[in-house]
Amino acid sequence: MAAFEYLALDTGGKSHKGILTGDSPRQVRFLLREQGLSPVDVNPVEKTESRSSRKTLFRRSVPVASLALMTRQLATLIRAGMPLEESLRVLGAQVKLPRLQSVVAGLRSHIMEGSSLSVALSEYRTVFPQYYCAMVEAGEASGQLDDILERLAEYTEQQNYLRQKIAVAMIYPVILTAVALTVVIALLTYVVPEVVRVFNQTGQELPLLTQWLIVTSDLVRSKGLIIFSLIIVAFVTSSWLLKKEHIRYRYDMLKLSLPLVGDLIRAIISARLSRVLSILTESGVTLVDALGISLQTIKSLPVREAMSNAAESLREGGRLHAAMNKTGHFSPMLVHMISVGEESGELEKMLDKAASHHEREMNTMIIAATSLLEPALIIIMGGVVLLIVLAILLPIFEMNQLVGL
């Protein structure tokens, strides 16, 4: 039996979407008619997912939190001794997200056809990363699928927690920036022209700062929409250019060279890489294969290239810590702990310790960065408003001096 995603209408003309299992689309249509529904469209889940994956710009995304919850629920069901097919059936009833309902139904369909869970997961690359499938495959081979799924759930939840932490930390700076820009635009659009009208009536020569303010105000009022459109075009163009590998490579190199930003990026990469390597090696995946799988967790192209070279050196009989040390992208602590692990034969434990250390370091750096960002934005925006106020007040001061004379 296979899983089919359907669209049907009831007697009142209301549309219904869902997933049913059956031997063929014809049987699913028959089942829908028995429920009093008129089928409009019935497609295999695999076909629906394939079409969705091609819509890279508008495809239905799966939140990390939902994926983590689904993984933990599946681990709990399997640990309770429930067969995999039955676990997926129960999981499909618990999942609320339509995209995940479709995925779980497709997974159950593959399992019922005799496929392994790792093979079934590999059919949904847009949902389950390569390291996810590799870890499940290792869990199936070792008979520790429930343990592996638990580790996967913990890792996914940690990644989701990090994203939420950054998002929450950025709420105040974003609101502050939006309010400050609104105030500045309002001053340039409505306040400055009225003040300039008064200055023009006096006929006095205006200070240079005031002249610049008048030019800026005229530009915002007359060309504001054009400037805004140019900003949008520049943003879209830069996003398109960053899809080109050679431009993205230079951009990533620039970020790594920045004092604070580069350190934060390296901390995030070190924490993520060491954690994934730890989970994979503990799951029975060889170090060479684990390095190849973990490469996709690295978004920075220069670091990914360096790790690819390190993996190649490892295949040729080299040592991982020596290859990583040559890149210059990883902290001496991580390199040293990997070196100790390779020498003692306890690389998995050392990678786990390195991951915990770098995760703590990463959290500390994120807190420090967000703490510095807020006062920096206040100082910058306050400075802009101060310049506007000074540009308005300077002619008034000069007028008072003339009157005093």
C-alpha positions, 0 to 999 in steps of 0.5 A: 500500500502507498500513501496518497495526498488528496483534495476533495469536496463535501456536499456543501462545497467545502474543500478537504485535504488529507492523506489516505493509504491505498493500493492505487489512486482509484482505490483512494477515490473510492474510499473518499466517495464512501466518506461522502467526499467528491475527490478532486485531486489524488497524488502519491506522496512521493510525487507531491514531495518531488513537486514541492522540492522543486519549488525551492523559493515557495516550498512548504518548509518544516520548522526545526522544532516540529522535526525535533518533536517528531524525532523524539516521539518516534524514538519514544514509540520505538523504545516502547517496543512498538514495530516501526510501521505501527510507530509511524502510523501512530506518529502520523496521527499525532503530527499536526503540520500538513507537510510532516503528515505527508512525509510520515505517510510516505515513510510508512508507505516505504516501510510497508514496501520493505524499505529500511527507515534510512532508505525511506528518509533519504527520499525526503532530502529537503526534510531530513539532512544527510547526517540524519539519514546516516545516523539512522542507518548506523542505528539500524545496523547496530540495533540502537535506533531508539538511542540514535533517534534520541541523540538526533532529537537532542541535537535538533532541539539544541539547534532550534534553541540556538535559533530562537535565542538569536531571534529573541535577542534580535527583537529589541535591536530590530524594533529600536532600528525601525523606530529610529529610522521612522523618526529620522525620516519623519524629521527629514520629511516634515520638520526640516522643510518647515524650519528651512522655510523660516531660515530662507525668510531671514536670508542669512548664510546657513552653516555647512551642516544645515546645508547638508541637512537641507540637501538630504531632506530634499532628496528624501522628499523628492526621491524617497520612493526611488531610493527605497526601490533601489535598496530593494533592488540592491538586496535582491541583486546581492542575494542572487549574486551570493548564490554564485559560489565564487562570490559567496566564497569571498563574502564568507572570507570577508565575514571570517576576517571581521574581528567579532563576527569571525570569532562568533562564526568559528565558534558556531562552526566548531560547536556544530561540527564537533557535536555532529562528529561526536554523534556520528562516530558514537553511532558507528560511522567511520571518521572519514565518512563522518567528516564527509557527512558533517561537511553539509552542516558547515555553511561557510565555504572556506571552512567547508573547503578546509574540512574537505581537504582535511578529510582527504588528508585523513583518507591518505593516512594523515591525522585529523588534528594536524589537517585541522590545525593547518586550516587556521579556522578552528580553535587550538582547544578543539585541535588539541582535544582531537589530538588527545582523542586520536592518541588515546583512542577515545576520540568519541569522548573527546569530541563530545567534551569539545562540543560541550566546551564550544557550545558554552563558548558559543552561548557566551559569545552570542550573549556578549554580541547581543549585549553590545549591539543594543547600546551600539545601536542607541549611540548610532541612532542618537548620534544621527538625531543629534546631528539633525538637531544641531543642524537646526539649532546652529542657524538659530544660535547665529541669529541670536548672536547677530541680534546680540550684536 
